[in-house]
Amino acid sequence: MSDVDLNNTCLRIIKVLNELEKQSALERSGSTEISHEESMLAITGDTGEFFSILLSSMNAKRILEVGTSVGYSTLWIAYSLYQNKENSRLSKRSITTIDNNQLKIKKATTNFSNAGVSDIIEIIEGNAIDVLKQLSNNVNQNPDDQSQYFDFIFLDADKENLPEYFDLAISMVKKGGVIVTDNVLYPEEYRPSMAKYIEHIRKKDFVQSVTVPIGHGEELSLKIR
Ligand SMILES: C[S@@+](CC[C@H](N)C(=O)[O-])C[C@H]1O[C@@H](n2cnc3c(N)ncnc32)[C@H](O)[C@@H]1O
């Protein structure tokens, strides 16, 4: 891809992100009637910016996301993959993203196409636990094949199953890779689930983890061995 094509794709991603941000702002203000089932429930813009910087600095290439919704966070992740020109020319980049809501997947598919990034994104429709088990089996069948491991995994689906998601995710993230979990601080109704989650991960001596108070609160967990 030429520099011009890369710049054009970045501009297209930003355009779609801007449109989705308007939609997200309307949802948050409560000025539009939308069911929980249909709402974006997206990360905040500064969280997206944070992800993009983190991913670029890690030179992350293989990313897994649990909870696509309409693709807002996915597009921030994609932005980091196109922004890094050397990386985008030299290496294979991919985002695998999972959701179980057909309507949202349809919207995400349109958003990825409008942003010109469909070729690097695979959407898997299904229940997160089933898909994670399948992906983890694939990775662990060839444990020496480093190319199968993910650099970055973002957990942003239901909160009750987070400890199980984390245990499956940690088996698929490479050493030095990062798992990020949204909603550690907000909304407050998630706090009991989040407290159990934090207790679960902070017991693990192979993980260094910290809560970053940006957006809804992001738990950043580094696999140290
Ligand atoms: C908070 S939204 C994701 C927002 C998105 N990451 C963003 O920031 O733009 C959570 C998504 O997870 C999906 N979801 C919830 N429970 C799930 C499950 N058990 N399996 C798969 N997807 C699930 C929902 O359909 C919803 O689209």
The ligand as a Tripos MOL2 file, in Angstrom:
@<TRIPOS>MOLECULE
LIG
   27    29     1     0     0
SMALL
NO_CHARGES

@<TRIPOS>ATOM
      1 C1        -20.0960   -2.7220   25.2230 C.3       1 LIG1
      2 S1        -20.5570   -3.3980   23.6850 S.3       1 LIG1
      3 C2        -19.0270   -3.3720   22.7740 C.3       1 LIG1
      4 C3        -18.6320   -1.9740   22.3980 C.3       1 LIG1
      5 C4        -17.4520   -1.9070   21.4460 C.3       1 LIG1
      6 N1        -16.3140   -2.6320   21.9600 N.3       1 LIG1
      7 C5        -17.0490   -0.4540   21.2520 C.2       1 LIG1
      8 O1        -16.3970    0.1180   22.1460 O.co2     1 LIG1
      9 O2        -17.3940    0.0980   20.1950 O.co2     1 LIG1
     10 C6        -20.7040   -5.0940   24.0820 C.3       1 LIG1
     11 C7        -20.9860   -5.9990   22.8990 C.3       1 LIG1
     12 O3        -20.7880   -7.3370   23.3360 O.3       1 LIG1
     13 C8        -21.7680   -8.1670   22.7500 C.3       1 LIG1
     14 N2        -21.9420   -9.3090   23.6540 N.ar      1 LIG1
     15 C9        -22.4600   -9.3180   24.8920 C.ar      1 LIG1
     16 N3        -22.4240  -10.5450   25.4300 N.ar      1 LIG1
     17 C10       -21.8460  -11.3440   24.4860 C.ar      1 LIG1
     18 C11       -21.5250  -12.7290   24.4310 C.ar      1 LIG1
     19 N4        -21.7780  -13.5330   25.4690 N.pl3     1 LIG1
     20 N5        -20.9450  -13.2050   23.3160 N.ar      1 LIG1
     21 C12       -20.6710  -12.3860   22.2740 C.ar      1 LIG1
     22 N6        -20.9580  -11.0730   22.2720 N.ar      1 LIG1
     23 C13       -21.5260  -10.5570   23.3560 C.ar      1 LIG1
     24 C14       -23.0040   -7.2940   22.6220 C.3       1 LIG1
     25 O4        -23.8170   -7.7400   21.5600 O.3       1 LIG1
     26 C15       -22.4150   -5.9080   22.3750 C.3       1 LIG1
     27 O5        -22.3870   -5.6100   21.0020 O.3       1 LIG1
@<TRIPOS>BOND
     1     1     2 1
     2     2     3 1
     3     2    10 1
     4     3     4 1
     5     4     5 1
     6     5     6 1
     7     5     7 1
     8     7     8 2
     9     7     9 1
    10    10    11 1
    11    11    12 1
    12    11    26 1
    13    12    13 1
    14    13    14 1
    15    13    24 1
    16    14    15 ar
    17    14    23 ar
    18    15    16 ar
    19    16    17 ar
    20    17    18 ar
    21    17    23 ar
    22    18    19 1
    23    18    20 ar
    24    20    21 ar
    25    21    22 ar
    26    22    23 ar
    27    24    25 1
    28    24    26 1
    29    26    27 1
@<TRIPOS>SUBSTRUCTURE
     1 LIG1         1 GROUP 0 **** ****
